[in-house]
Amino acid sequence: MKKTVVRITGFLLILLMVLAGINRVFKMKYGDGIYSLTKFYEQKKGSVDVLVLGSSHAFENINTGTLWDEYGMASYVLGGSRQPSWNTYYYLKEALKTQRPELIVLEGYMLLYDADYEESSRIIKNNFGLKWSKDKIESIKVSAPKSQWAEYFLEYTQYHTRYRELSREDFLKNQGYRYYDNWKGFGCNLDTVAEVGTDVKQVDEVSPLYGKTEEYYRKILELAREENIPVLVTIAPYFLVDEKSERLFNRVGEIAGEYGDLFLDGNKLVDEIGVDYQVDNADDVGHLNYLGNQKYTKYLGTYIKEHYTVSDRRADAAYESWQKNADYIREMIADQELKESGDMETISEKLQNPNYWVFISVDDSCNGEDQELQRFLGAAGLGDALQNGFSAGVWLTSQGKILNATGAGTAKIYIRKKPKEFCIQRMAGADGQMENQIICDRVSYRKVDSGVNVVVYDLMTEEIEDQFGIDVSDGCRIVR
């Protein structure tokens, strides 16, 4: 009898382990709602000093790296895509189970919301990341009509068919994305779309908020007051704001004042912040890009320092993950600035980044007559190699120093740098002419057939961040 019980118990334990593993792979991992909670639960208890709440206007506009670099603030953006105020309320309740922030920053864009329920994907993104508790049950109940409660309580019914969508990332730690290793909830928009904003500085009329939206907005402020935590309510600037929205935001500010909390409307402070939608607007509609979010966050951080007491943790080794998060964000921005560079002098400066491996292929068609090209290759570290005449080949350099090279003859060199495998080679083609190749994970990179090809690998992000060619048959034009 005992042996039977042991066997059954062992079987059940193995079954639970298998099911847990399957659930871990199949469950949804959206970065704009679910995964921010997953990583929030990993934060050391009591380590988050500035808790940022809200929708994508929070997690795409408030830069945790800038708050750290400029002010030493240990911030975390805990938000979800189009997150209505009732989900923000339950996110706050969940956060306060493990954290005691010195300040709550509530980004209020979704206080414009004027309906009782969001569509299904937003309900999922703003609920499924919560751990099971009474609060999660209440959050689901307020998020969906009663007739739909069962499908959200039984989460597995929402994602058990995901096997068609599964990718390599579903099986990897942090989805194989290095940024998630020390993530603090912020998503940095890198690409730019020029827009023209609307001037709402003179709008002072007030419109009432939607009933359910106001109810939970007040619950957020009341909960923070009960916990004796100050709240800064802010609206991040966005070019699509109009007078109707601004009248609602004015009401948002009035309600904050009722609770003794401060209100900062970025749409009325565009000039003071320095936002220019021609250069600071992201290709993700309604959000700021990497230039704009830094401007806004610096303004926000300065305002916080002037009006609240928030600890500076930069000298505290226990907050190393915030430093690493800031370093990674800066690196992403550096990579973007490299991609946007259009002349050889600027590119040469950017390529001195200590985290870069720079692969350079020089074809036999290059004769070295172009002085700018010579300076570019010299700055990249090929000066000595080319001092006795222009030589073809493939080089790996870093900060102007040669790490490896094929030479002018036939060669094939493998270079392993986890998780990538590179190969630089120089071989005779079918026509007998020598051909250069830069290969990463069996993919060959080449932008021009006549000239110089460059591939830039970032050791921090572990990604190829740029590739371009210099076409010597067309005046050394840069081709991306």
C-alpha positions in Angstrom: 0.0 0.0 0.0 2.8 2.4 1.0 4.6 1.7 -2.3 1.5 2.5 -4.3 1.0 5.8 -2.4 4.7 6.7 -3.1 4.3 5.8 -6.8 1.1 7.9 -7.1 2.7 10.8 -5.3 5.8 10.6 -7.4 3.7 10.5 -10.6 1.7 13.5 -9.5 4.8 15.5 -8.7 6.3 14.7 -12.1 3.0 15.6 -13.8 2.9 18.9 -11.9 6.5 19.7 -13.0 5.7 18.9 -16.6 2.6 21.0 -16.6 4.4 23.9 -14.9 7.1 23.7 -17.7 4.4 23.6 -20.4 2.7 26.5 -18.8 5.9 28.5 -18.6 6.5 28.0 -22.4 2.9 28.5 -23.6 1.9 31.5 -21.4 1.8 34.9 -23.0 4.8 37.1 -22.4 3.8 40.5 -23.8 6.3 43.2 -22.9 3.5 45.8 -22.9 1.7 44.4 -19.9 2.4 40.9 -18.7 6.2 40.7 -18.7 6.5 44.0 -16.8 4.8 42.3 -13.8 6.9 39.1 -14.3 10.1 41.2 -13.9 8.6 43.4 -11.2 8.1 40.3 -9.0 11.9 39.7 -9.3 12.8 43.0 -7.8 14.2 42.9 -4.3 11.6 43.7 -1.7 11.6 47.4 -0.8 14.0 48.3 -3.6 11.8 50.5 -5.9 11.8 54.1 -4.8 9.8 55.6 -7.7 6.9 53.5 -8.9 5.6 54.7 -12.3 2.1 53.6 -13.2 0.0 53.9 -16.3 -0.3 52.9 -20.0 2.2 52.9 -22.8 2.5 56.7 -22.3 4.2 55.7 -19.0 6.4 52.8 -20.2 7.4 54.4 -23.5 8.0 57.9 -22.3 9.4 57.8 -18.8 13.0 56.6 -19.2 14.3 54.6 -16.2 17.8 54.9 -17.4 17.7 58.7 -17.4 16.1 58.8 -13.9 19.1 56.7 -12.8 21.9 58.4 -14.7 20.8 62.0 -13.9 19.3 61.6 -10.4 20.1 58.2 -9.0 16.4 57.3 -8.8 15.6 53.6 -8.6 12.4 53.6 -10.6 10.2 50.9 -12.1 7.5 51.4 -14.8 4.7 49.0 -14.0 2.1 49.5 -16.7 0.2 48.0 -19.5 -0.9 48.8 -23.0 -4.0 51.1 -22.9 -4.3 50.3 -19.2 -7.6 51.7 -17.8 -7.6 53.2 -14.3 -9.2 50.0 -12.7 -6.2 47.9 -13.8 -3.8 50.6 -12.6 -5.5 50.5 -9.2 -4.9 46.7 -8.9 -1.4 47.0 -10.2 -0.8 49.5 -7.4 -2.3 47.1 -4.8 -0.1 44.3 -6.1 3.0 46.5 -6.1 2.5 47.6 -2.5 2.7 43.9 -1.4 6.4 43.9 -1.9 7.5 47.6 -2.4 7.3 50.8 -0.4 8.0 53.5 -2.9 9.0 57.0 -1.8 6.9 58.4 -4.7 4.2 57.2 -7.1 4.2 58.7 -10.6 0.9 58.2 -12.3 0.9 58.9 -16.0 -2.7 59.9 -16.7 -3.3 59.5 -20.5 -5.8 56.7 -20.0 -7.9 58.8 -17.7 -9.4 59.9 -21.0 -11.0 56.5 -21.3 -14.8 56.6 -21.7 -16.0 53.0 -21.6 -16.6 50.2 -19.1 -14.4 47.6 -20.8 -11.3 47.4 -23.0 -11.1 44.8 -25.9 -9.9 41.3 -25.1 -6.2 41.6 -25.9 -5.9 44.5 -23.5 -7.8 42.7 -20.8 -5.3 39.8 -21.1 -2.3 42.1 -21.1 -3.5 44.0 -18.0 -4.5 41.0 -15.9 -2.7 37.8 -16.8 0.6 39.0 -15.4 -0.8 39.3 -11.9 -0.2 36.5 -9.4 -3.3 34.6 -8.3 -4.9 36.3 -5.3 -8.2 38.0 -4.3 -7.0 41.2 -6.0 -6.4 39.4 -9.3 -9.9 38.0 -9.2 -11.4 41.4 -8.5 -9.3 42.9 -11.3 -10.6 40.4 -13.8 -14.2 40.9 -12.6 -14.0 44.7 -13.1 -12.2 44.3 -16.4 -14.8 42.2 -18.3 -18.6 41.6 -18.4 -19.8 38.8 -16.1 -20.6 36.7 -19.1 -16.9 36.6 -20.0 -15.4 36.1 -16.5 -14.8 32.3 -17.0 -12.7 32.7 -20.1 -10.3 35.1 -18.2 -10.3 33.1 -15.0 -9.4 30.0 -16.9 -6.3 31.6 -18.5 -5.2 28.4 -20.2 -8.1 28.5 -22.6 -6.7 31.8 -23.9 -3.2 30.5 -24.7 -3.3 26.7 -25.0 -3.4 26.9 -28.8 -0.3 29.0 -28.9 1.8 26.1 -30.2 1.4 27.5 -33.7 2.9 30.8 -32.5 5.7 29.4 -30.4 9.2 30.6 -31.2 12.7 30.0 -29.9 12.3 32.9 -27.5 9.5 31.2 -25.7 12.0 28.6 -24.4 14.7 31.0 -23.4 15.4 32.9 -20.2 14.1 36.4 -20.5 12.9 35.5 -24.1 16.6 35.6 -25.1 16.6 39.4 -24.9 19.6 40.8 -22.9 17.7 44.0 -22.1 15.3 42.0 -20.0 18.1 40.8 -17.7 17.9 44.0 -15.7 14.7 45.4 -17.1 12.8 48.1 -15.2 9.7 48.2 -17.4 10.8 51.0 -19.9 10.5 50.4 -23.6 12.7 52.8 -25.7 11.3 53.9 -29.1 14.3 54.4 -31.4 12.8 55.3 -34.8 11.5 58.8 -35.7 8.5 60.2 -37.6 8.2 63.9 -37.9 4.9 65.4 -36.8 3.3 68.7 -35.9 1.7 69.1 -32.5 -1.4 71.1 -31.4 -0.9 74.0 -29.0 -3.3 73.5 -26.0 -1.5 75.9 -23.6 -4.5 78.2 -23.5 -7.2 75.5 -22.9 -8.5 76.1 -19.4 -12.0 74.7 -19.6 -12.9 71.5 -17.7 -14.8 68.4 -18.8 -16.0 65.6 -16.5 -14.2 62.2 -16.6 -16.1 59.0 -17.4 -17.7 57.7 -14.2 -15.8 54.4 -13.9 -12.6 56.0 -14.9 -12.9 58.7 -12.2 -14.0 56.2 -9.6 -10.8 54.1 -9.9 -8.6 57.2 -10.4 -9.8 58.4 -7.0 -9.2 54.9 -5.5 -5.6 55.1 -6.7 -5.1 58.5 -4.9 -7.0 57.3 -1.8 -4.9 54.1 -1.5 -1.7 56.1 -1.9 -2.9 58.5 0.8 -3.8 55.6 3.1 -0.2 54.3 2.7 1.2 57.9 3.2 2.9 57.8 -0.3 2.8 61.1 -2.3 1.5 60.9 -5.9 2.7 63.0 -8.9 0.1 62.9 -11.6 1.6 63.7 -15.0 0.7 63.7 -18.7 3.5 62.9 -21.1 3.5 65.2 -24.1 2.1 63.8 -27.3 1.4 65.4 -30.7 -2.2 64.1 -31.0 -3.5 66.0 -28.0 -6.6 68.1 -28.8 -8.8 70.6 -27.0 -11.3 67.9 -26.0 -8.6 65.8 -24.4 -7.0 68.8 -22.7 -10.3 69.7 -21.0 -10.4 66.2 -19.5 -6.8 66.5 -18.4 -7.7 69.8 -16.7 -10.2 67.8 -14.6 -7.5 65.2 -13.9 -5.4 68.0 -12.4 -8.3 69.3 -10.3 -9.0 65.9 -8.8 -5.3 65.5 -8.0 -5.4 68.8 -6.2 -8.4 67.6 -4.1 -6.0 65.0 -2.6 -3.1 67.3 -2.2 -1.2 65.7 -5.0 0.7 67.6 -7.7 -0.2 67.6 -11.4 2.3 68.1 -14.3 0.8 68.4 -17.8 3.5 67.9 -20.4 1.2 69.1 -23.2 1.2 72.6 -21.7 4.9 72.5 -21.1 6.2 71.4 -24.5 8.4 74.5 -24.9 9.8 74.3 -21.4 10.6 70.7 -21.8 12.1 71.4 -25.2 10.1 68.8 -27.1 10.1 69.2 -30.9 7.8 66.7 -32.6 9.8 67.1 -35.8 12.7 65.3 -34.2 11.3 63.9 -30.9 8.3 61.9 -32.0 8.4 58.1 -32.4 7.2 56.0 -35.2 5.0 54.4 -32.6 2.0 56.7 -32.8 1.5 59.1 -29.9 4.8 58.3 -28.1 8.2 60.0 -27.8 11.3 58.6 -29.3 14.7 58.2 -27.6 15.4 61.9 -27.9 12.0 63.0 -26.7 11.8 60.6 -23.8 15.1 61.8 -22.4 14.0 65.4 -22.6 10.7 64.7 -20.9 12.3 62.4 -18.2 14.9 65.0 -17.4 12.3 67.6 -16.9 10.2 65.2 -14.8 13.2 64.2 -12.8 14.2 67.8 -12.0 10.6 68.5 -10.9 10.7 65.4 -8.6 14.0 66.5 -7.0 12.5 70.0 -6.4 9.2 68.9 -4.9 9.9 65.5 -3.3 12.5 63.6 -1.3 13.7 60.6 -3.3 16.9 58.7 -2.5 20.0 58.8 -4.7 21.1 55.1 -4.9 24.1 55.5 -7.3 26.6 54.8 -4.6 24.8 51.7 -3.3 26.1 48.4 -4.7 22.7 46.8 -4.0 21.3 48.8 -6.9 23.7 47.5 -9.5 20.8 46.2 -11.6 19.6 49.8 -12.1 23.1 50.8 -13.3 23.1 47.9 -15.8 19.6 48.9 -17.0 20.8 52.4 -17.6 23.9 51.2 -19.4 21.9 49.0 -21.7 19.5 51.9 -22.6 22.4 54.2 -23.3 23.9 51.4 -25.5 20.6 51.1 -27.5 20.7 54.8 -28.1 24.3 54.7 -29.1 23.5 51.9 -31.6 20.6 54.0 -33.0 22.9 57.1 -33.4 25.4 55.0 -35.3 22.6 53.8 -37.7 21.5 57.4 -38.3 25.1 58.6 -39.0 25.6 59.4 -42.7 29.2 60.5 -43.1 32.4 58.6 -42.6 33.8 61.0 -40.0 30.8 60.7 -37.7 30.7 56.9 -38.2 34.4 56.6 -37.4 33.8 58.4 -34.1 30.8 56.2 -33.2 32.8 53.0 -34.0 35.2 53.7 -31.2 32.5 52.4 -28.8 34.3 49.8 -26.5 31.4 47.4 -26.9 31.8 47.2 -30.6 33.3 44.5 -32.7 33.8 46.0 -36.2 34.1 43.6 -39.1 35.6 45.2 -42.2 35.8 43.7 -45.7 38.0 45.5 -48.3 37.5 44.2 -51.8 40.2 44.0 -54.5 38.4 46.8 -56.4 39.5 49.3 -53.7 42.6 51.3 -54.8 42.9 53.7 -51.9 42.8 56.9 -53.9 39.9 58.3 -51.8 41.5 60.2 -48.9 38.4 60.1 -46.8 38.2 56.3 -47.2 41.8 56.0 -46.2 41.2 58.1 -43.0 38.1 55.9 -42.2 40.0 52.7 -42.5 43.0 54.1 -40.6 40.7 55.1 -37.7 39.2 51.7 -37.7 42.7 50.2 -37.1 43.8 49.3 -40.6 46.4 52.0 -41.0 49.4 49.8 -40.4 48.0 47.0 -42.6 47.6 49.4 -45.5 50.7 51.5 -45.1 52.6 49.6 -47.9 49.8 50.0 -50.4 46.1 49.2 -50.4 45.5 45.6 -49.5 42.3 43.5 -49.8 41.1 41.3 -47.0 38.7 41.0 -44.0 39.5 42.3 -40.5 38.0 42.2 -37.1 38.8 45.4 -35.1 37.8 47.0 -31.8 38.6 50.6 -30.8 41.0 50.9 -33.7 42.9 47.7 -32.9 43.0 44.6 -35.1 41.8 41.5 -33.3 41.9 39.1 -36.3 42.4 39.2 -40.1 42.4 37.0 -43.1 45.3 38.6 -44.9 45.3 39.1 -48.7 45.5 35.4 -49.5 43.0 32.6 -49.0 41.8 32.2 -45.5 38.8 31.1 -43.4 38.7 32.0 -39.8 35.9 31.0 -37.3 35.4 33.3 -34.3 33.1 32.2 -31.5 31.5 34.7 -29.1 28.5 33.3 -27.3 25.8 33.3 -28.4 27.1 34.1 -31.9 29.4 32.4 -34.3 31.3 34.5 -36.9 33.4 33.6 -39.9 35.6 35.9 -41.9 36.9 34.4 -45.1 38.6 35.2 -48.3 38.2 32.6 -51.1 38.5 32.3 -54.8 35.1 32.5 -56.5 33.9 30.5 -59.5 35.4 33.0 -61.9 38.8 32.8 -60.1 38.4 36.2 -58.5 38.9 36.6 -54.8 35.8 37.1 -52.7 35.4 38.3 -49.1 32.7 37.3 -46.7 31.6 38.3 -43.2 29.3 35.6 -41.8 27.3 35.5 -38.6 25.3 32.4 -37.7 25.5 31.2 -41.3 24.2 34.5 -42.7 26.4 36.4 -45.0 26.4 40.2 -44.7 27.2 42.4 -47.7 25.8 45.7 -48.8 28.0 46.6 -51.9 29.7 44.5 -54.5 32.5 46.9 -55.1 34.2 48.6 -52.1 34.1 48.2 -48.3 31.6 46.3 -46.3 31.2 46.9 -42.5 29.3 44.9 -39.9 29.0 46.1 -36.3 28.4 43.6 -33.5 27.5 45.0 -30.0 29.0 42.9 -27.2 26.5 44.3 -24.7 23.3 43.7 -26.7 24.7 40.6 -28.4 23.2 41.7 -31.6 24.5 42.9 -35.0 23.5 46.6 -34.7 24.6 48.0 -38.0 25.8 47.1 -41.4 26.7 49.3 -44.3 28.8 49.5 -47.4 31.1 52.1 -49.0 30.6 51.9 -52.7 33.9 52.9 -54.4 32.3 52.8 -57.8 30.0 55.6 -56.8 32.2 58.1 -55.1 32.5 56.2 -51.8 28.8 56.6 -51.2 27.6 55.0 -47.9 24.9 52.3 -48.5 22.7 51.0 -45.8 
